[in-house]
Amino acid sequence: MIDPGRLDATEFVREFRRNYVNLFNLWTNVDRRVPDGVTLQTPTQKPIREQDLSPDLRAAASEYRERRGGVRITWTKYMRTVNGRPEEVIEDERPLPEESRLISVSRTSTLLTDQEVRVITELVVGEVEPLQRETQSPRRTRA
Amino acid sequence: MPEPVLDVKYSWAESPTAGTHAGTVTVSAGDPEKPVVVLLHGNGGNSDHMAAPDRSPGENYDFRSSLPPTRTIGWRSYPGVGVWSFELDPTKTVRGWQPVLNQNGFRTVNYSQVDPDGLLARPVLELTGIVRALVAALPDAHFAFLAHSRGGLLLRKFLKDTANDPAIKGRVAFAITLHSPHGGSELATVANAVNTAVASLRSTFGSFVDTALGWLTDIVNSPSYQELRVGSPFLVSLAQGEAPVPGVAYHTFGGTSPLLTRIRSWVYTVSSAIPQWHLPPFHHRITCIEVPVASPILNSLPNLTPEITEAEGDILVADVRAHLSFSLQHTDGLNHAEALWDSGLEAQVLRILGASANVWG
């Protein structure tokens, strides 16, 4: 059994945030051009609804929600890439959620022959809204 | 005043009626008060074994080095999952016996034997010719022999055959053998099983296994190694009537480590499989691990014989078969190749050679 080691989730979320590029801002404000072959929409134009996601992604989100006592997740960003190139992006000018509220789920499928290769990745980013009791001030403990 | 470099011509013949072979050996510069050390390489070897073992036989893997840190490959369009590559440990800088002895003031003679992969008959005749020429060219010198592996059997056969040679008698002071199969090697009798075990490793890890173990299969299948198998006619004949040559201090060293190299693997970190909001989405990183079970490479072979069993052998020779009843016996925790460069072993041998320095005064 080859063990690639453990993943430090907090560190990886920080890396995720460091590497984040707001594609909406990049294409509309900086490049002022959406690359050919890409569909760019905002969540207002096309809301990211969980029931529209693929079953794998829905299952992952649902399982997480159950484990966390029914927290609410608001999906804010969606991207589908084929061979690393974006085909569909749903995003607006909002940054990523803060570190402790960020959630991402993804699915990658691949097809490989000696004639072609296709790597399709769907990535959805959301914000976890903590349960009411988690947002209350910490209970006072006895000295 | 050190003696200068000296070229000595020698000759030998396979029989009284056959033509002679001629050659030249070089005696390096050194202290005339110290013995001239004649270096005898092992099976399938050449003079590099005793001078520059990193060149040949190689196998100078740095298996005690710490594993390298995680490496970043870069952004990719696909998830990074599983194994990136397999590799062996890197090699390390090593120094052979000849430069070590020279640095300590000893004159040395190092040469490539005839028939390194063949039987010992001709190398014995060649060595006899060389030593006769040396004792004639250096009438005041005494000689020490430092032999690795099969070189130790070459030395024994030479000493036995020349025990009554008036030109050589009394001129040899030390016979030191390093990991020599005096009692034979059982590995030679299980050559087929070794071939099968190596083939099995190759089918798992690929051709790089040949880099690490190709030499092993070459050796155990060679005629020269078959001559060294336990109970071979050559060994039986050599031991028959063999007695220590008066005035010669015999030291034998045996090794107990079959550790040659680790099998290392670069594997993708878990994070390489998780897409990020980045184009392309996968940030590939690899981390180096030692492959479980299969590494170290020789330890992963079945314990076919004591030669390749931890704490019993050095890969090619079992410690218990590396000694003579009349020798001072030393055991070290080295593999067969490490005996060509290990600094601890060098210090031991230098102490042996230097301890009797007053003999040469």
Interface residues (C-beta under 8 A of the other chain):
Chain A: M1 I2 D3 P4 G5 R6 L7 F12 E15 F16 N19 Y20 V21 L23 K77 M79 T81 N83 G84 R85 P86 L96 S104 S106 T108 T110 V119 T121 L123 V125
Chain B: R76 S77 Y78 P79 G82 V83 S265 V267 Y268 T269 V270 S271 A273 I274 P275 Q276 W277 H278 L279 P280 P281 F282 H283 T287 I289 V291 P292
